[in-house]
Amino acid sequence: MADSEQSSQDRTLEPSAKRLADARREGQVPRSRYLSHLMVLGTSVLGLSMAGTRLAQACQAVVVQGLSFDLSAVSDPTRMGARLSELAVHAAWAALPLLAALMAASLAAPLLIGGWNFAPEALAPRFERLDPISGLQRFFSLSSLIDLAKVALVAILLAVVGAYTVASHMSEFAALSLQSLPAAVSQLSSILLAAFMLLAGTLAVSAALDVPYQITRYRDRLRMTLQEARQEEKESQGDPRLKQNVRRAMREMARKRMMAAVPKADVVVTNPTHFAVALKYLHERHRAPVVVAKGMDAVAERIRALASENGVPTLEAPPLARALYRHVEIGAEIPAALYTAVAQVLAYVYQLRRFRDGQGQRPQEPGDIALPPGLDPLEPRAVA
């Protein structure tokens, strides 16, 4: 019992959508029996007030027909059975509209709280419910005692209302035998309608108190502890450590693919120490040069080392290297604003290739390569 109280005290988080859906799939939804009783009884009161006269007349006709005998009916027993069947059909047809309304009310009552719910899992046998010790614990639990108190209180209220109705109409009940059948039926219908209205009022008060209690109790029962919320998040979104390992592996694979593209690059633009960006231009495939690799610090150093090992030209252009690193993703073409600056770099690379092939003089490295305002991250305007 102490463990249960401690567990309920730890359940401070509202139930998640998944927990509510799981509970609904298991057949756990908020229900109020008093609300269902109120719907049925209220429908009865409404039906009797609207069609009570017609129903009373139909009942009167059935009674009159049932008490009317002729010589053939008395002498032939088979005629009595047929007559009884005929009267039963007439009575059923007379009560059918009211019965249909009561059926519709009983089906519509769950829609007001909890809604319709078909849960095949709730039909599966649960052998743990056969444990007598657990059954006794549930029987003497606080919720069971509260339910018992509610039932007793409502029963007492209904008994008081019933006793008051009978006592207040005792003289009218005694006078029914002295009245004609139509008058007696009409008087009895009025008494029953008044009694049903009092009972409906009692159930309305009970339902008004029980519905909020059932909803609150239902959500309190499904509240979650912090550990349960974390476990549910793991199950729905995956283990954070596993996801971190996957991201780390993906980054490593992406870095390896990036490094594999460095030896095939046309040029590597450096900061010279902090940034390194490798460019590749295939005019038959791309409209502009593409960034095939980029990095800073240790990654930049590795890119420069690979470029040196594979004879890829390296050019120091700090503003351009910073702009390319900041504004262009790997695999993307450079923006139009950097066309002029990168064209100067590629022109130098092509001249350097001709020089290495013995077809010209060694070109002079471009000096200060100008960039459009706002592209260099170190410019005050770009930072702002």
HELIX and SHEET records of a PDB file:
HELIX    1   1 ALA A    2  ASP A   10  1                                   9    
HELIX    2   2 ALA A   17  ARG A   25  1                                   9    
HELIX    3   3 ARG A   33  GLY A   66  1                                  34    
HELIX    4   4 LEU A   71  SER A   75  1                                   5    
HELIX    5   5 PRO A   77  LEU A  112  1                                  36    
HELIX    6   6 PRO A  120  LEU A  123  5                                   4    
HELIX    7   7 PHE A  127  LEU A  130  5                                   4    
HELIX    8   8 PRO A  132  PHE A  139  1                                   8    
HELIX    9   9 LEU A  142  SER A  168  1                                  27    
HELIX   10  10 MET A  170  ALA A  175  1                                   6    
HELIX   11  11 LEU A  176  LEU A  178  5                                   3    
HELIX   12  12 LEU A  181  ARG A  221  1                                  41    
HELIX   13  13 LEU A  226  GLN A  237  1                                  12    
HELIX   14  14 PRO A  240  ALA A  261  1                                  22    
HELIX   15  15 VAL A  262  LYS A  264  5                                   3    
HELIX   16  16 ALA A  298  GLU A  309  1                                  12    
HELIX   17  17 PRO A  318  HIS A  327  1                                  10    
HELIX   18  18 ALA A  336  LEU A  338  5                                   3    
HELIX   19  19 TYR A  339  ARG A  356  1                                  18    
HELIX   20  20 PRO A  380  VAL A  383  1                                   4    
SHEET    1   A 4 VAL A 290  MET A 296  0                                        
SHEET    2   A 4 PHE A 275  LYS A 280 -1                                        
SHEET    3   A 4 VAL A 267  THR A 270 -1                                        
SHEET    4   A 4 THR A 314  GLU A 316  1                                        
END                                                                             
